[in-house]
Amino acid sequence: MEYQERAIAFNPREITESEREYASNSYLMSLFALFVGLPLPIFNLIATVAFYLANRKAPQFVKWHCTQALISQFSIFFFNTTAFWWTLGIILQKSVVTNAYIAYMMLVVALNAIEIISTIYTSIQTRKGIHVRWFLFADLTDNMMKR
């Protein structure tokens, strides 16, 4: 109950068509960059940061969703970077693949799958003007937006 009182909410009737489109694009940008620069995890983070910086002065709805997309990309970036460098280390040093590596890669694949599905869902809902709040990231976004 207290959570809802402090959460930033938007009225779908007050959100313009262009605001919905820009907010939806903030999620699509990260997906597009993910698929283009797949082996290097930095590309989707750079694309999301660029989109966020371009929309810093956008209306509140757009800015909120750009921020949530940025925070989610930033969190997955560390998992993907670790996986990338660990894999590269195994290949270059011709090391043995351990059970820990396999378990970590399964975790990274699962996290990326969840992130991709969540991003597609959120992009579609945001395009309709529906405000989608992600677990943990929404609270961080609220706190960043209140400053």
C-alpha positions as CSV (number, residue, x, y, z in Angstrom):
1,M,0.0,0.0,0.0
2,E,2.7,2.4,0.9
3,Y,4.6,1.4,-2.2
4,Q,1.8,2.6,-4.4
5,E,1.5,6.0,-2.7
6,R,5.1,6.9,-3.4
7,A,5.2,5.4,-6.9
8,I,5.1,7.8,-9.8
9,A,2.0,7.1,-11.8
10,F,0.8,8.4,-15.2
11,N,-2.8,8.8,-16.5
12,P,-2.9,7.1,-20.0
13,R,-5.4,9.7,-21.2
14,E,-2.9,12.5,-20.6
15,I,-0.1,10.8,-22.5
16,T,0.1,11.9,-26.1
17,E,0.7,9.6,-29.1
18,S,4.3,10.9,-29.6
19,E,5.1,10.4,-25.9
20,R,3.9,6.8,-26.1
21,E,6.0,6.2,-29.2
22,Y,9.2,7.7,-27.7
23,A,8.7,5.8,-24.5
24,S,8.2,2.5,-26.4
25,N,11.3,3.3,-28.5
26,S,13.5,3.5,-25.4
27,Y,12.9,-0.2,-24.9
28,L,13.2,-1.1,-28.6
29,M,16.5,0.8,-28.8
30,S,18.1,-1.6,-26.3
31,L,16.8,-4.6,-28.1
32,F,18.0,-3.4,-31.5
33,A,21.4,-2.7,-30.2
34,L,21.5,-6.0,-28.4
35,F,21.0,-7.9,-31.6
36,V,23.3,-5.8,-33.7
37,G,26.2,-5.9,-31.3
38,L,25.4,-9.3,-29.8
39,P,29.0,-10.5,-28.9
40,L,29.9,-7.2,-27.3
41,P,27.6,-6.2,-24.4
42,I,28.7,-2.6,-24.4
43,F,26.7,-1.8,-27.6
44,N,23.2,-2.0,-26.1
45,L,24.3,0.0,-23.0
46,I,25.8,2.7,-25.3
47,A,22.6,2.8,-27.4
48,T,20.4,3.1,-24.3
49,V,22.6,5.8,-22.8
50,A,22.5,7.8,-26.1
51,F,18.7,7.5,-26.3
52,Y,18.4,8.5,-22.6
53,L,20.6,11.6,-23.1
54,A,18.7,12.6,-26.2
55,N,15.4,12.5,-24.3
56,R,16.5,14.1,-21.0
57,K,14.3,17.0,-21.5
58,A,11.4,15.0,-22.9
59,P,8.0,14.8,-21.1
60,Q,7.9,13.0,-17.8
61,F,6.4,9.7,-19.2
62,V,9.1,9.4,-21.9
63,K,11.9,10.3,-19.5
64,W,10.7,7.8,-16.9
65,H,10.7,4.9,-19.3
66,C,14.1,5.9,-20.8
67,T,15.4,5.9,-17.3
68,Q,13.9,2.5,-16.5
69,A,15.3,1.0,-19.7
70,L,18.7,2.5,-18.9
71,I,18.8,1.1,-15.4
72,S,17.8,-2.4,-16.6
73,Q,20.5,-2.3,-19.3
74,F,23.0,-1.2,-16.8
75,S,22.3,-4.1,-14.5
76,I,22.4,-6.7,-17.3
77,F,25.6,-5.2,-18.6
78,F,27.7,-6.5,-15.8
79,F,26.4,-10.1,-16.2
80,N,27.0,-10.0,-20.0
81,T,30.5,-8.4,-19.6
82,T,31.6,-11.1,-17.1
83,A,30.3,-13.8,-19.4
84,F,32.0,-12.2,-22.5
85,W,35.4,-11.9,-20.8
86,W,35.2,-15.3,-19.1
87,T,34.4,-16.9,-22.5
88,L,37.2,-15.0,-24.2
89,G,39.6,-16.1,-21.5
90,I,38.7,-19.7,-22.0
91,I,39.1,-19.5,-25.7
92,L,42.4,-17.6,-25.7
93,Q,44.0,-19.5,-22.9
94,K,42.5,-22.8,-24.1
95,S,41.3,-23.5,-20.6
96,V,38.9,-26.2,-19.6
97,V,35.2,-25.3,-19.4
98,T,34.2,-25.8,-15.7
99,N,30.8,-26.5,-14.2
100,A,30.9,-23.0,-12.7
101,Y,31.3,-21.5,-16.2
102,I,28.4,-23.6,-17.5
103,A,26.2,-22.6,-14.6
104,Y,27.0,-18.9,-15.0
105,M,26.3,-19.0,-18.7
106,M,23.0,-20.7,-18.1
107,L,22.2,-17.9,-15.6
108,V,23.2,-15.2,-18.1
109,V,21.1,-16.8,-20.9
110,A,18.1,-17.0,-18.6
111,L,18.5,-13.4,-17.5
112,N,18.9,-12.2,-21.1
113,A,15.8,-14.2,-22.1
114,I,13.8,-12.7,-19.2
115,E,15.1,-9.2,-20.1
116,I,14.2,-9.6,-23.8
117,I,10.7,-10.9,-23.1
118,S,10.1,-8.1,-20.5
119,T,11.4,-5.5,-22.9
120,I,9.2,-6.6,-25.8
121,Y,6.1,-6.7,-23.4
122,T,6.9,-3.3,-21.9
123,S,7.5,-1.8,-25.3
124,I,4.1,-3.0,-26.5
125,Q,2.3,-1.9,-23.4
126,T,4.0,1.5,-23.3
127,R,3.0,2.1,-26.9
128,K,-0.6,1.7,-25.7
129,G,0.0,4.3,-23.0
130,I,0.1,1.7,-20.2
131,H,2.7,2.5,-17.5
132,V,4.6,-0.7,-16.9
133,R,6.7,-0.9,-13.7
134,W,9.5,-3.4,-13.5
135,F,10.4,-5.1,-10.2
136,L,13.2,-3.2,-8.4
137,F,14.0,-1.0,-11.4
138,A,10.8,1.0,-11.1
139,D,11.6,2.0,-7.5
140,L,15.1,3.1,-8.6
141,T,13.6,5.0,-11.5
142,D,11.1,6.7,-9.1
143,N,13.9,7.8,-6.8
144,M,16.0,9.1,-9.7
145,M,13.0,11.0,-11.2
146,K,12.2,12.7,-7.9
147,R,15.6,14.5,-7.7
